[in-house]
């Protein structure tokens, strides 16, 4: 789960969604957490909504790798076997 907000709304909404997810037995990728303050410099998105900030891209990349590893564990595989 990740958020791009103007202040603390993204982190508060992530926390609430996680609370609901526990009740529904949803499995979240807990690390890394990605909270992007979209309104603060440097600019995070271009005019078309594309992510352009390299630090945020790296955070998203790490989160996706964690998601991949989780999915592989569910299949009984390891990231090294891919």
C-alpha atoms as a printed R data frame, in Angstrom:
   type eleno elety resid chain resno       x       y       z
1  ATOM     1    CA   UNK     A     1   0.000   0.000   0.000
2  ATOM     2    CA   UNK     A     2   1.291   3.456  -0.763
3  ATOM     3    CA   UNK     A     3  -0.086   6.962  -0.649
4  ATOM     4    CA   UNK     A     4   0.641  10.335  -2.186
5  ATOM     5    CA   UNK     A     5  -0.947  13.081  -0.159
6  ATOM     6    CA   UNK     A     6  -0.631  16.715   0.718
7  ATOM     7    CA   UNK     A     7   0.064  16.214   4.414
8  ATOM     8    CA   UNK     A     8  -0.738  13.419   6.857
9  ATOM     9    CA   UNK     A     9  -3.939  12.254   5.170
10 ATOM    10    CA   UNK     A    10  -2.166   9.470   3.296
11 ATOM    11    CA   UNK     A    11  -0.576   7.971   6.385
12 ATOM    12    CA   UNK     A    12  -3.826   8.210   8.358
13 ATOM    13    CA   UNK     A    13  -5.774   6.551   5.550
14 ATOM    14    CA   UNK     A    14  -3.169   3.776   5.232
15 ATOM    15    CA   UNK     A    15  -3.427   3.126   8.972
16 ATOM    16    CA   UNK     A    16  -7.226   2.915   8.793
17 ATOM    17    CA   UNK     A    17  -7.187   0.626   5.748
18 ATOM    18    CA   UNK     A    18  -4.778  -1.660   7.593
19 ATOM    19    CA   UNK     A    19  -7.200  -1.821  10.531
20 ATOM    20    CA   UNK     A    20 -10.004  -2.859   8.180
21 ATOM    21    CA   UNK     A    21  -7.674  -5.318   6.444
22 ATOM    22    CA   UNK     A    22  -6.913  -7.128   9.702
23 ATOM    23    CA   UNK     A    23 -10.626  -7.793  10.155
24 ATOM    24    CA   UNK     A    24 -10.915  -9.044   6.567
25 ATOM    25    CA   UNK     A    25  -7.726 -11.173   6.787
26 ATOM    26    CA   UNK     A    26  -6.036  -9.167   4.025
27 ATOM    27    CA   UNK     A    27  -2.275  -9.580   3.769
28 ATOM    28    CA   UNK     A    28  -0.423  -6.321   3.241
29 ATOM    29    CA   UNK     A    29   3.149  -5.674   2.187
30 ATOM    30    CA   UNK     A    30   4.334  -4.116   5.443
31 ATOM    31    CA   UNK     A    31   7.856  -3.149   4.455
32 ATOM    32    CA   UNK     A    32   8.767  -0.859   2.987
33 ATOM    33    CA   UNK     A    33   6.004   1.605   3.696
34 ATOM    34    CA   UNK     A    34   5.704   4.343   1.071
35 ATOM    35    CA   UNK     A    35   4.357   7.740   2.103
36 ATOM    36    CA   UNK     A    36   4.858  10.436  -0.520
37 ATOM    37    CA   UNK     A    37   4.155  14.061   0.304
38 ATOM    38    CA   UNK     A    38   3.248  14.989  -3.243
39 ATOM    39    CA   UNK     A    39   3.050  18.740  -2.570
40 ATOM    40    CA   UNK     A    40   6.606  19.144  -1.251
41 ATOM    41    CA   UNK     A    41   9.648  19.713  -3.478
42 ATOM    42    CA   UNK     A    42  11.118  18.095  -5.430
43 ATOM    43    CA   UNK     A    43   8.252  17.647  -7.851
44 ATOM    44    CA   UNK     A    44   6.975  14.065  -7.674
45 ATOM    45    CA   UNK     A    45   4.684  13.895 -10.731
46 ATOM    46    CA   UNK     A    46   4.640  15.507 -14.165
47 ATOM    47    CA   UNK     A    47   1.603  17.174 -15.748
48 ATOM    48    CA   UNK     A    48   0.338  13.785 -16.986
49 ATOM    49    CA   UNK     A    49   0.520  12.212 -13.507
50 ATOM    50    CA   UNK     A    50   3.655  10.181 -14.221
51 ATOM    51    CA   UNK     A    51   6.003   9.599 -11.300
52 ATOM    52    CA   UNK     A    52   9.247  11.489 -11.973
53 ATOM    53    CA   UNK     A    53  10.931  11.709  -8.546
54 ATOM    54    CA   UNK     A    54  13.871   9.273  -8.396
55 ATOM    55    CA   UNK     A    55  13.717   8.761  -4.607
56 ATOM    56    CA   UNK     A    56  10.019   7.917  -4.729
57 ATOM    57    CA   UNK     A    57  10.612   5.632  -7.726
58 ATOM    58    CA   UNK     A    58  13.217   3.757  -5.684
59 ATOM    59    CA   UNK     A    59  10.787   3.380  -2.763
60 ATOM    60    CA   UNK     A    60   8.124   2.012  -5.124
61 ATOM    61    CA   UNK     A    61  10.687  -0.335  -6.719
62 ATOM    62    CA   UNK     A    62  11.589  -1.758  -3.299
63 ATOM    63    CA   UNK     A    63   7.923  -2.181  -2.417
64 ATOM    64    CA   UNK     A    64   7.255  -4.040  -5.681
65 ATOM    65    CA   UNK     A    65  10.228  -6.339  -5.038
66 ATOM    66    CA   UNK     A    66   8.764  -7.076  -1.614
67 ATOM    67    CA   UNK     A    67   5.403  -7.830  -3.243
68 ATOM    68    CA   UNK     A    68   7.123 -10.162  -5.716
69 ATOM    69    CA   UNK     A    69   8.900 -12.001  -2.896
70 ATOM    70    CA   UNK     A    70   5.608 -12.372  -1.011
71 ATOM    71    CA   UNK     A    71   3.828 -13.737  -4.082
72 ATOM    72    CA   UNK     A    72   6.652 -16.215  -4.678
73 ATOM    73    CA   UNK     A    73   6.502 -17.376  -1.045
74 ATOM    74    CA   UNK     A    74   2.790 -18.050  -1.504
75 ATOM    75    CA   UNK     A    75   3.728 -20.252  -4.464
76 ATOM    76    CA   UNK     A    76   6.415 -22.037  -2.463
77 ATOM    77    CA   UNK     A    77   9.259 -20.448  -4.431
78 ATOM    78    CA   UNK     A    78  12.067 -18.059  -3.582
79 ATOM    79    CA   UNK     A    79  13.135 -14.866  -5.331
80 ATOM    80    CA   UNK     A    80  16.427 -16.597  -6.176
81 ATOM    81    CA   UNK     A    81  14.593 -19.242  -8.201
82 ATOM    82    CA   UNK     A    82  13.086 -16.718 -10.609
